[in-house]
Amino acid sequence: MKLTREQIAFFKDNGYLILKNALDVQSCAGAQDRMWAELPENCRLKRDDPATHIGPFADDDVQDDALHMRKDFRWQIRQFGTEQWLVDLVYTKDLIEVAEQLLGEGLIEPPIVGGKPMGSDGPAWPGGPVDPAVNEGVRGIYCTLPYGDRPREPESSHTDGHPFCLGIVGLIDDVPPDGGAFRIWPGSHRRLYPTCQMQYDQPRVPFYEHMPSHKGIVHTPEYLRELEAIMSDTPSVDCWGQQGDVVLWHHRLAHMAGHNYSQVIRQAVLHDFNRKDLDLLRLDPPQQDMWRDWSSEVRATDTRYSKTFAEEQRLPAKLLEKTA
């Protein structure tokens, strides 16, 4: 699979790209089988009974485990992130070719089958999220249960604080509009990248039991102001789609796991593609050319693309004015 010049241009300008039919649907179905097999027999959530799919999880079904978490409306299974079958689902010839086209041929760090899955070391800090960088494979399968009659909630966004280059969200089942799919803010990567202290990482305050008030990721005032501005002036994109569709996204793109107002569980696989020399690149501050570490093809591609293509990528009408 090779990206066209227009696809690369759109990715550079907007920080995301929706690829149709990028995952093998039979492998997606197999991933669903494994996912459902992880539930205990007495779990209220039953695969063949859609009425049980409405969240939140019943108290008896809650599991607050970093490797397999079921809580509120989230169901995240990370424990098989380094098993061969899940690695094979996303680390395919087609997606490797796309990642190399964007990041550089021969520069992609491969997953380690049988290695340490994300969540092996628990949360990044007490009460915090699991660190995706402590991971030798795929992030895992992430699900969002339908909200049922829960009132609609405002959107929120963030950027990931761990060092990585190119993220993917792959749908292993159909996700309808407003069904909890990956939601992004186009162009936010260009605005947020220069506001960070480091171009891949974000610094953290360590947790100390005798000084518990501060812990976790530290954002610059410039970052916080720009993120607030983005939420005010940029409409988001709901990346819904069919089984096998994939969203590519830049590591500084503002995003969120969408709210699920549909009647079906949002089921997706998440993975990071990284360069082998990321450990050296992450020492640098944001660069004047934010594409310095990307392929020569990416650096040489301008950001012109057609209105028709932008509409296919669901770019909001407010942002279509600049297209060719």
C-alpha contacts under 8 A as a table, 3 or more apart, distances in Angstrom:
res1	aa1	res2	aa2	distance
1	M	93	K	7.97
1	M	94	D	4.77
1	M	95	L	7.19
1	M	97	E	6.27
1	M	98	V	6.47
2	K	94	D	7.84
2	K	97	E	6.78
2	K	98	V	6.06
2	K	101	Q	7.49
3	L	7	Q	5.91
3	L	8	I	6.57
3	L	98	V	6.60
3	L	101	Q	7.64
4	T	7	Q	5.14
4	T	8	I	6.42
5	R	8	I	5.23
5	R	9	A	6.10
5	R	301	T	6.90
6	E	9	A	4.98
6	E	10	F	6.11
6	E	303	T	7.96
6	E	304	R	7.13
6	E	305	Y	5.40
6	E	306	S	7.87
7	Q	10	F	5.16
7	Q	11	F	6.20
7	Q	17	L	7.16
7	Q	305	Y	7.96
8	I	11	F	5.04
8	I	12	K	6.15
8	I	102	L	7.96
8	I	298	V	6.64
8	I	301	T	7.08
9	A	12	K	5.20
9	A	13	D	6.26
9	A	298	V	7.94
9	A	301	T	6.12
9	A	302	D	5.89
9	A	303	T	4.30
9	A	304	R	6.06
9	A	305	Y	6.47
10	F	13	D	5.20
10	F	14	N	5.86
10	F	15	G	7.59
10	F	16	Y	7.60
10	F	17	L	7.14
10	F	303	T	6.32
10	F	304	R	7.44
10	F	305	Y	6.41
10	F	310	A	7.57
11	F	14	N	5.29
11	F	15	G	4.85
11	F	16	Y	5.06
11	F	17	L	5.54
11	F	249	W	7.84
12	K	15	G	5.66
12	K	16	Y	7.92
12	K	298	V	7.64
12	K	303	T	6.55
13	D	187	G	5.99
13	D	190	R	7.82
13	D	303	T	5.82
14	N	186	P	4.61
14	N	187	G	4.12
14	N	188	S	7.36
14	N	189	H	7.52
15	G	186	P	6.28
15	G	187	G	5.83
15	G	188	S	7.34
15	G	189	H	5.95
15	G	190	R	7.88
15	G	249	W	5.61
15	G	250	H	5.11
15	G	253	L	6.12
16	Y	184	I	7.93
16	Y	186	P	7.22
16	Y	247	V	6.70
16	Y	248	L	5.32
16	Y	249	W	4.31
16	Y	250	H	6.41
16	Y	253	L	7.92
17	L	247	V	5.62
17	L	248	L	5.09
17	L	249	W	6.65
17	L	313	Q	7.09
18	I	239	C	7.46
18	I	245	D	7.21
18	I	246	V	5.86
18	I	247	V	4.52
18	I	248	L	6.41
18	I	313	Q	6.35
19	L	22	A	6.06
19	L	245	D	5.76
19	L	246	V	5.15
19	L	247	V	6.16
19	L	248	L	7.64
20	K	242	Q	7.90
20	K	244	G	6.96
20	K	245	D	4.54
20	K	246	V	6.50
21	N	24	D	7.35
21	N	242	Q	7.86
21	N	243	Q	7.41
21	N	244	G	4.74
21	N	245	D	4.86
21	N	246	V	7.44
22	A	94	D	7.52
22	A	95	L	7.48
22	A	244	G	5.53
22	A	245	D	5.52
22	A	246	V	6.00
23	L	27	S	7.65
23	L	28	C	7.22
23	L	89	L	6.91
23	L	90	V	7.01
23	L	170	G	7.29
23	L	243	Q	7.91
23	L	244	G	4.30
23	L	245	D	6.52
23	L	246	V	7.30
24	D	27	S	5.33
24	D	28	C	6.31
24	D	89	L	7.28
24	D	244	G	6.14
25	V	28	C	4.83
25	V	29	A	6.19
25	V	172	I	7.42
25	V	243	Q	6.45
25	V	244	G	5.64
26	Q	29	A	5.05
26	Q	30	G	6.24
27	S	30	G	4.92
27	S	31	A	6.19
27	S	89	L	6.14
28	C	31	A	5.03
28	C	32	Q	6.40
28	C	89	L	7.26
28	C	171	L	7.98
28	C	172	I	4.67
28	C	173	D	7.16
28	C	243	Q	7.30
28	C	244	G	6.95
29	A	32	Q	5.08
29	A	33	D	6.42
29	A	172	I	6.85
29	A	173	D	7.66
30	G	33	D	5.04
30	G	34	R	6.42
31	A	34	R	5.17
31	A	35	M	6.11
31	A	86	L	7.16
31	A	172	I	7.32
32	Q	35	M	4.93
32	Q	36	W	6.21
32	Q	172	I	7.14
33	D	36	W	5.42
33	D	37	A	6.16
34	R	37	A	5.05
34	R	38	E	6.58
35	M	38	E	5.55
35	M	39	L	7.64
35	M	77	I	7.49
35	M	141	I	7.71
36	W	39	L	5.78
36	W	47	R	6.87
37	A	40	P	7.92
39	L	43	C	6.50
40	P	43	C	5.46
43	C	46	K	7.21
43	C	60	D	7.91
43	C	61	D	5.85
44	R	52	T	6.63
44	R	58	A	7.24
44	R	61	D	7.01
45	L	49	D	7.86
45	L	52	T	5.17
45	L	53	H	5.95
45	L	57	F	7.95
46	K	49	D	5.37
46	K	50	P	7.46
46	K	52	T	6.12
46	K	53	H	7.26
47	R	50	P	7.04
47	R	53	H	7.91
49	D	52	T	5.76
49	D	53	H	7.31
50	P	53	H	5.17
50	P	54	I	7.65
50	P	263	Q	7.92
50	P	264	V	7.49
51	A	54	I	6.43
52	T	55	G	7.92
53	H	145	L	6.29
53	H	146	P	6.78
53	H	263	Q	7.88
53	H	264	V	7.05
53	H	265	I	6.71
54	I	145	L	5.89
54	I	146	P	4.91
54	I	147	Y	6.21
54	I	148	G	5.71
54	I	263	Q	7.27
54	I	264	V	7.99
55	G	58	A	7.95
55	G	72	D	6.84
55	G	73	F	5.32
55	G	145	L	5.22
55	G	146	P	5.74
55	G	147	Y	5.74
55	G	148	G	6.91
56	P	71	K	7.33
56	P	72	D	4.55
56	P	73	F	4.74
56	P	145	L	7.03
56	P	147	Y	7.34
57	F	61	D	6.01
57	F	62	V	6.15
57	F	70	R	7.02
57	F	71	K	6.01
57	F	72	D	5.38
57	F	73	F	6.42
58	A	61	D	5.28
58	A	62	V	6.55
59	D	62	V	5.39
61	D	70	R	7.17
62	V	69	M	7.65
62	V	70	R	5.12
62	V	71	K	5.13
62	V	72	D	7.73
63	Q	68	H	7.23
63	Q	69	M	5.33
63	Q	70	R	4.92
63	Q	71	K	6.39
64	D	68	H	7.49
64	D	69	M	5.13
64	D	70	R	6.40
64	D	71	K	6.73
65	D	68	H	5.22
65	D	69	M	4.94
65	D	70	R	7.90
65	D	122	G	7.75
66	A	69	M	5.88
66	A	78	R	7.56
66	A	119	G	4.79
66	A	120	S	7.18
66	A	122	G	5.32
66	A	123	P	6.63
66	A	130	V	6.63
67	L	76	Q	7.77
67	L	77	I	6.05
67	L	78	R	4.86
67	L	79	Q	4.79
67	L	117	P	7.95
67	L	118	M	7.09
67	L	119	G	4.96
67	L	120	S	6.51
67	L	122	G	7.75
68	H	75	W	7.59
68	H	76	Q	5.76
68	H	77	I	4.46
68	H	78	R	5.97
68	H	79	Q	6.39
69	M	74	R	7.48
69	M	75	W	5.65
69	M	76	Q	5.12
69	M	77	I	6.41
70	R	73	F	7.71
70	R	74	R	5.86
70	R	75	W	4.53
70	R	76	Q	6.57
71	K	74	R	5.48
71	K	75	W	6.62
73	F	144	T	5.56
73	F	145	L	4.95
73	F	146	P	7.32
73	F	147	Y	7.32
74	R	142	Y	7.51
74	R	143	C	5.92
74	R	144	T	4.90
74	R	145	L	6.42
75	W	142	Y	6.03
75	W	143	C	4.92
75	W	144	T	6.24
75	W	145	L	7.60
76	Q	140	G	7.10
76	Q	141	I	5.87
76	Q	142	Y	4.49
76	Q	143	C	6.04
77	I	80	F	7.35
77	I	140	G	5.63
77	I	141	I	5.26
77	I	142	Y	6.46
78	R	81	G	5.35
78	R	117	P	6.47
78	R	118	M	5.93
78	R	119	G	6.63
78	R	138	V	7.95
78	R	139	R	6.13
78	R	140	G	4.29
78	R	141	I	6.50
79	Q	82	T	7.77
79	Q	117	P	5.98
79	Q	118	M	7.27
79	Q	119	G	7.47
79	Q	120	S	7.90
79	Q	140	G	7.38
80	F	83	E	5.15
80	F	86	L	7.05
80	F	117	P	6.86
80	F	140	G	7.02
81	G	86	L	6.26
81	G	87	V	6.95
81	G	117	P	5.16
81	G	118	M	6.95
81	G	137	G	5.35
81	G	138	V	4.61
81	G	139	R	5.90
81	G	140	G	5.12
82	T	86	L	6.99
82	T	87	V	6.28
82	T	111	P	7.24
82	T	112	I	6.38
82	T	113	V	4.86
82	T	114	G	5.29
82	T	115	G	5.71
82	T	116	K	6.79
82	T	117	P	5.59
82	T	136	E	6.75
82	T	137	G	4.67
82	T	138	V	6.33
83	E	86	L	5.75
83	E	87	V	6.30
83	E	113	V	5.67
83	E	114	G	5.93
84	Q	87	V	5.14
84	Q	88	D	5.97
84	Q	113	V	5.75
84	Q	114	G	7.67
85	W	88	D	5.15
85	W	89	L	6.36
86	L	89	L	5.02
86	L	90	V	7.01
86	L	138	V	7.23
87	V	90	V	5.81
87	V	91	Y	5.61
87	V	111	P	7.05
87	V	113	V	7.26
87	V	137	G	6.81
87	V	138	V	6.29
88	D	91	Y	5.25
88	D	92	T	6.13
89	L	92	T	6.67
90	V	95	L	7.06
90	V	138	V	7.96
90	V	271	H	7.42
91	Y	95	L	6.46
91	Y	96	I	6.33
91	Y	110	P	7.97
91	Y	111	P	7.91
92	T	95	L	5.35
92	T	96	I	5.92
93	K	96	I	5.24
93	K	97	E	6.10
94	D	97	E	5.17
94	D	98	V	6.38
95	L	98	V	4.93
95	L	99	A	6.05
96	I	99	A	5.02
96	I	100	E	6.01
96	I	108	I	7.77
97	E	100	E	5.15
97	E	101	Q	6.06
98	V	101	Q	5.02
98	V	102	L	6.37
99	A	102	L	5.19
99	A	103	L	5.88
99	A	104	G	7.59
99	A	108	I	7.35
99	A	166	L	7.64
99	A	273	F	6.83
100	E	103	L	5.04
100	E	104	G	4.63
100	E	105	E	4.62
100	E	106	G	6.77
100	E	107	L	6.89
100	E	108	I	6.58
100	E	295	S	7.78
101	Q	104	G	5.77
101	Q	105	E	6.48
101	Q	295	S	6.60
101	Q	297	E	7.28
101	Q	298	V	7.85
102	L	294	W	6.07
102	L	295	S	5.40
102	L	297	E	7.37
102	L	298	V	6.05
103	L	107	L	7.07
103	L	108	I	7.50
103	L	275	R	6.91
103	L	293	D	7.15
103	L	294	W	4.52
103	L	295	S	4.82
104	G	107	L	5.53
104	G	108	I	7.52
104	G	294	W	6.45
104	G	295	S	4.58
104	G	296	S	7.57
105	E	108	I	7.50
105	E	295	S	7.86
107	L	275	R	5.26
107	L	276	K	5.58
107	L	277	D	7.79
108	I	273	F	6.74
108	I	274	N	5.73
108	I	275	R	4.72
108	I	276	K	5.74
109	E	273	F	7.14
109	E	274	N	5.67
109	E	275	R	5.59
109	E	276	K	4.83
111	P	136	E	5.60
111	P	137	G	4.53
111	P	138	V	7.21
112	I	115	G	5.12
112	I	136	E	5.49
112	I	137	G	5.80
113	V	136	E	7.95
113	V	137	G	7.01
115	G	136	E	5.58
115	G	137	G	7.00
116	K	120	S	6.48
116	K	134	V	7.86
116	K	135	N	5.78
116	K	136	E	5.31
116	K	137	G	7.26
117	P	120	S	5.91
117	P	134	V	7.66
117	P	135	N	5.00
117	P	136	E	5.82
117	P	137	G	5.92
117	P	138	V	7.35
117	P	139	R	7.37
118	M	121	D	7.81
118	M	130	V	7.44
118	M	131	D	7.24
118	M	132	P	5.93
118	M	133	A	7.59
118	M	134	V	5.75
118	M	135	N	4.32
118	M	136	E	7.25
118	M	137	G	7.44
118	M	138	V	7.66
118	M	139	R	5.85
118	M	140	G	7.64
119	G	122	G	5.01
119	G	123	P	6.87
119	G	130	V	5.83
119	G	131	D	7.18
119	G	132	P	7.77
119	G	134	V	7.35
119	G	135	N	7.52
120	S	134	V	7.85
120	S	135	N	7.99
121	D	124	A	7.97
121	D	134	V	7.62
122	G	130	V	6.27
123	P	126	P	6.48
123	P	127	G	7.07
123	P	128	G	5.67
123	P	129	P	5.24
123	P	130	V	4.16
123	P	131	D	6.48
124	A	128	G	5.90
124	A	129	P	5.89
124	A	130	V	5.23
124	A	131	D	5.18
124	A	216	G	7.99
125	W	128	G	5.02
125	W	129	P	7.29
125	W	206	P	7.78
125	W	207	F	6.51
125	W	215	K	7.28
125	W	216	G	6.85
126	P	207	F	7.54
128	G	216	G	7.45
131	D	134	V	5.76
131	D	162	H	6.93
132	P	135	N	6.05
132	P	139	R	6.59
132	P	162	H	6.61
133	A	162	H	5.72
133	A	163	P	6.61
133	A	164	F	7.56
135	N	138	V	7.50
135	N	139	R	7.19
137	G	271	H	7.84
138	V	270	L	6.58
138	V	271	H	4.88
138	V	272	D	7.16
139	R	269	V	7.46
139	R	270	L	5.32
139	R	271	H	5.20
139	R	272	D	7.45
140	G	269	V	5.72
140	G	270	L	5.78
140	G	271	H	7.34
141	I	267	Q	7.01
141	I	268	A	5.61
141	I	269	V	4.42
141	I	270	L	6.48
142	Y	266	R	7.96
142	Y	267	Q	6.05
142	Y	268	A	5.38
142	Y	269	V	6.12
142	Y	270	L	7.25
143	C	265	I	6.50
143	C	266	R	5.16
143	C	267	Q	4.59
143	C	268	A	6.34
144	T	180	G	6.47
144	T	259	H	7.99
144	T	260	N	6.70
144	T	265	I	5.74
144	T	266	R	5.05
144	T	267	Q	6.97
145	L	260	N	6.79
145	L	264	V	7.19
145	L	265	I	4.80
145	L	266	R	6.57
146	P	179	G	7.52
146	P	180	G	7.97
146	P	260	N	5.01
146	P	261	Y	5.82
146	P	262	S	5.82
146	P	263	Q	5.66
146	P	264	V	6.03
146	P	265	I	5.85
146	P	266	R	7.80
147	Y	150	R	5.48
147	Y	259	H	7.66
147	Y	260	N	5.73
147	Y	261	Y	5.57
147	Y	262	S	7.53
148	G	261	Y	6.73
148	G	262	S	7.76
148	G	263	Q	7.35
153	E	259	H	7.65
156	S	231	M	7.77
156	S	255	H	8.00
156	S	256	M	6.70
157	S	231	M	7.77
157	S	254	A	5.69
157	S	255	H	5.02
157	S	256	M	5.16
158	H	227	L	7.91
158	H	254	A	5.16
158	H	255	H	5.65
158	H	256	M	6.60
159	T	251	H	7.44
159	T	252	R	5.85
159	T	253	L	6.11
159	T	254	A	5.05
159	T	255	H	6.47
160	D	251	H	7.09
160	D	252	R	7.30
161	G	200	Y	7.84
161	G	201	D	5.77
161	G	202	Q	4.97
161	G	203	P	7.84
161	G	217	I	6.77
162	H	200	Y	7.15
162	H	201	D	5.34
162	H	202	Q	6.71
163	P	200	Y	4.73
163	P	201	D	4.66
163	P	202	Q	7.84
163	P	278	L	7.77
163	P	282	R	6.94
164	F	167	G	7.66
164	F	200	Y	6.40
164	F	251	H	6.32
164	F	272	D	6.54
164	F	273	F	7.11
164	F	274	N	5.64
164	F	278	L	7.47
165	C	200	Y	7.52
165	C	250	H	6.74
165	C	251	H	5.44
165	C	272	D	7.09
165	C	273	F	6.17
165	C	274	N	5.09
165	C	275	R	7.04
166	L	248	L	6.95
166	L	249	W	5.92
166	L	250	H	5.32
166	L	251	H	5.76
166	L	272	D	5.73
166	L	273	F	5.08
166	L	274	N	6.49
167	G	248	L	5.81
167	G	249	W	5.14
167	G	250	H	6.44
167	G	251	H	6.56
167	G	270	L	7.48
167	G	271	H	5.94
167	G	272	D	4.49
167	G	273	F	6.15
168	I	246	V	6.49
168	I	247	V	5.43
168	I	248	L	4.67
168	I	249	W	6.23
168	I	270	L	5.80
168	I	271	H	5.41
168	I	272	D	6.30
168	I	273	F	7.85
169	V	182	F	7.26
169	V	246	V	5.55
169	V	247	V	5.15
169	V	248	L	6.83
169	V	268	A	6.40
169	V	269	V	5.83
169	V	270	L	4.78
169	V	271	H	6.82
170	G	244	G	6.44
170	G	245	D	5.83
170	G	246	V	4.24
170	G	247	V	6.42
170	G	268	A	5.34
170	G	269	V	5.10
170	G	270	L	6.41
171	L	174	D	6.78
171	L	175	V	7.38
171	L	241	G	7.33
171	L	242	Q	6.81
171	L	243	Q	5.21
171	L	244	G	5.47
171	L	245	D	5.57
171	L	246	V	6.32
171	L	267	Q	6.17
171	L	268	A	4.43
171	L	269	V	6.47
172	I	243	Q	5.01
172	I	244	G	5.85
172	I	267	Q	5.81
172	I	268	A	5.34
172	I	269	V	6.84
173	D	242	Q	6.50
173	D	243	Q	4.25
173	D	244	G	7.30
173	D	266	R	7.45
173	D	267	Q	5.92
173	D	268	A	7.35
174	D	241	G	6.04
174	D	242	Q	4.20
174	D	243	Q	4.64
174	D	266	R	7.89
175	V	179	G	5.70
175	V	180	G	7.53
175	V	181	A	6.54
175	V	240	W	5.41
175	V	241	G	5.42
175	V	242	Q	6.14
175	V	243	Q	7.60
175	V	264	V	7.60
175	V	265	I	7.95
175	V	266	R	5.97
175	V	267	Q	7.71
176	P	179	G	5.11
176	P	240	W	5.71
176	P	241	G	6.45
176	P	242	Q	7.98
176	P	262	S	7.09
177	P	180	G	7.90
177	P	181	A	7.76
177	P	238	D	6.97
177	P	239	C	7.99
177	P	240	W	5.44
177	P	241	G	7.78
177	P	262	S	7.79
178	D	181	A	7.25
178	D	238	D	7.16
178	D	240	W	7.57
178	D	258	G	7.47
178	D	259	H	6.90
178	D	260	N	5.93
178	D	261	Y	5.62
178	D	262	S	6.26
179	G	240	W	7.14
179	G	258	G	7.27
179	G	259	H	6.79
179	G	260	N	4.32
179	G	261	Y	5.52
179	G	262	S	4.78
179	G	263	Q	7.76
179	G	264	V	7.23
179	G	265	I	7.73
179	G	266	R	6.40
180	G	240	W	7.85
180	G	257	A	6.39
180	G	258	G	3.99
180	G	259	H	4.55
180	G	260	N	3.87
180	G	261	Y	7.09
180	G	262	S	7.79
180	G	266	R	5.83
181	A	238	D	6.45
181	A	239	C	5.67
181	A	240	W	5.17
181	A	257	A	6.40
181	A	258	G	5.18
181	A	259	H	7.70
181	A	260	N	7.62
181	A	266	R	6.53
182	F	238	D	6.39
182	F	239	C	5.37
182	F	240	W	7.18
182	F	255	H	7.32
182	F	256	M	6.32
182	F	257	A	5.08
182	F	258	G	5.54
183	R	236	S	6.57
183	R	237	V	5.55
183	R	238	D	4.69
183	R	239	C	5.83
183	R	255	H	5.57
183	R	256	M	5.37
183	R	257	A	6.11
183	R	258	G	5.44
184	I	236	S	5.52
184	I	237	V	5.34
184	I	238	D	6.88
184	I	239	C	7.64
184	I	253	L	7.17
184	I	254	A	5.96
184	I	255	H	4.26
184	I	256	M	6.58
185	W	188	S	5.77
185	W	230	I	7.62
185	W	234	T	6.56
185	W	235	P	6.57
185	W	236	S	4.60
185	W	237	V	6.29
185	W	253	L	7.02
185	W	254	A	5.61
185	W	255	H	6.22
186	P	189	H	7.74
186	P	234	T	7.35
186	P	235	P	7.84
186	P	236	S	6.81
186	P	237	V	7.27
186	P	253	L	7.69
186	P	315	L	7.53
187	G	190	R	5.75
187	G	191	R	7.05
187	G	253	L	7.47
188	S	191	R	5.16
188	S	192	L	6.00
188	S	230	I	6.79
188	S	252	R	7.48
188	S	253	L	5.46
188	S	254	A	5.82
189	H	192	L	5.27
189	H	193	Y	5.73
189	H	250	H	6.75
189	H	251	H	7.52
189	H	252	R	4.63
189	H	253	L	4.22
189	H	254	A	6.74
190	R	193	Y	5.66
190	R	194	P	7.52
190	R	252	R	7.80
190	R	290	M	8.00
191	R	194	P	6.66
191	R	195	T	7.48
191	R	226	E	7.04
192	L	195	T	5.33
192	L	196	C	6.92
192	L	223	Y	6.17
192	L	226	E	6.69
192	L	227	L	7.16
192	L	252	R	6.44
192	L	253	L	7.60
193	Y	196	C	5.92
193	Y	199	Q	6.71
193	Y	252	R	5.86
193	Y	286	P	6.65
193	Y	290	M	7.49
194	P	197	Q	7.95
194	P	199	Q	7.77
194	P	286	P	5.56
194	P	287	Q	7.58
195	T	220	T	6.88
195	T	222	E	5.50
195	T	223	Y	4.91
195	T	226	E	7.94
196	C	199	Q	6.51
196	C	202	Q	7.03
196	C	219	H	7.26
196	C	220	T	6.54
196	C	222	E	8.00
196	C	223	Y	6.43
196	C	285	P	7.86
196	C	286	P	6.97
197	Q	202	Q	6.93
197	Q	203	P	7.78
197	Q	220	T	7.39
197	Q	285	P	5.94
197	Q	286	P	7.02
198	M	201	D	5.55
198	M	202	Q	6.26
198	M	203	P	7.93
198	M	282	R	6.83
198	M	283	L	6.95
198	M	284	D	6.11
198	M	285	P	4.31
198	M	286	P	5.79
199	Q	282	R	6.26
199	Q	283	L	7.91
199	Q	284	D	6.36
199	Q	285	P	5.16
199	Q	286	P	4.40
199	Q	287	Q	7.39
200	Y	251	H	7.47
200	Y	252	R	7.98
200	Y	281	L	7.96
200	Y	282	R	5.28
201	D	282	R	6.43
202	Q	217	I	6.36
202	Q	218	V	6.72
202	Q	219	H	7.29
203	P	217	I	5.81
203	P	218	V	5.59
203	P	219	H	7.79
204	R	215	K	7.00
204	R	216	G	4.98
204	R	217	I	4.25
204	R	218	V	5.37
205	V	214	H	6.64
205	V	215	K	4.84
205	V	216	G	5.24
205	V	217	I	6.46
205	V	218	V	6.77
206	P	214	H	7.84
206	P	215	K	5.54
206	P	216	G	6.69
207	F	211	M	7.31
207	F	212	P	6.34
207	F	214	H	6.94
207	F	215	K	5.05
207	F	216	G	7.49
208	Y	211	M	5.08
208	Y	212	P	5.68
209	E	212	P	5.41
211	M	214	H	7.26
212	P	215	K	7.08
219	H	223	Y	6.20
219	H	224	L	6.66
220	T	223	Y	5.15
220	T	224	L	6.47
221	P	224	L	5.17
221	P	225	R	6.17
222	E	225	R	5.22
222	E	226	E	6.09
223	Y	226	E	5.16
223	Y	227	L	6.03
224	L	227	L	5.19
224	L	228	E	6.20
225	R	228	E	5.18
225	R	229	A	6.23
226	E	229	A	4.94
226	E	230	I	6.11
227	L	230	I	5.03
227	L	231	M	6.30
227	L	254	A	7.81
228	E	231	M	5.21
228	E	232	S	6.40
229	A	232	S	5.02
229	A	233	D	6.07
230	I	233	D	5.28
230	I	234	T	5.28
231	M	234	T	5.91
231	M	235	P	7.48
235	P	316	P	6.58
235	P	318	K	7.76
236	S	316	P	7.52
237	V	314	R	6.61
237	V	315	L	6.78
237	V	316	P	7.09
238	D	258	G	7.50
239	C	247	V	7.31
241	G	245	D	6.18
242	Q	245	D	5.71
249	W	253	L	6.77
250	H	253	L	5.44
260	N	265	I	7.88
260	N	266	R	7.36
262	S	265	I	7.98
274	N	278	L	6.75
275	R	278	L	5.32
276	K	279	D	7.75
277	D	280	L	5.60
277	D	281	L	6.38
278	L	281	L	4.90
278	L	282	R	5.85
279	D	282	R	5.61
279	D	283	L	7.29
280	L	283	L	5.78
280	L	284	D	7.90
281	L	284	D	5.92
281	L	293	D	7.78
282	R	285	P	7.79
284	D	287	Q	7.79
286	P	290	M	6.82
287	Q	290	M	5.30
287	Q	292	R	7.34
289	D	292	R	5.56
290	M	293	D	7.72
291	W	294	W	5.26
291	W	298	V	7.47
291	W	299	R	6.04
292	R	299	R	7.29
294	W	298	V	6.33
294	W	299	R	6.78
295	S	298	V	5.23
295	S	299	R	6.35
296	S	299	R	5.03
296	S	300	A	6.02
297	E	300	A	5.17
297	E	301	T	6.16
298	V	301	T	5.29
304	R	323	T	6.75
304	R	324	A	6.47
305	Y	309	F	6.86
305	Y	310	A	7.19
305	Y	323	T	6.01
305	Y	324	A	5.90
306	S	309	F	5.28
306	S	310	A	6.31
306	S	323	T	5.70
306	S	324	A	4.91
307	K	310	A	4.98
307	K	311	E	6.10
307	K	320	L	6.50
307	K	323	T	5.29
307	K	324	A	6.04
308	T	311	E	5.19
308	T	312	E	6.35
309	F	312	E	5.00
309	F	313	Q	6.39
310	A	313	Q	5.03
310	A	314	R	6.35
310	A	315	L	5.43
310	A	320	L	7.15
310	A	323	T	7.59
311	E	314	R	4.80
311	E	315	L	5.54
311	E	316	P	7.68
311	E	320	L	7.92
312	E	315	L	7.64
315	L	319	L	6.55
315	L	320	L	6.74
316	P	319	L	5.53
316	P	320	L	6.61
317	A	320	L	5.11
317	A	321	E	7.54
318	K	321	E	6.83
319	L	322	K	6.79
320	L	323	T	5.55
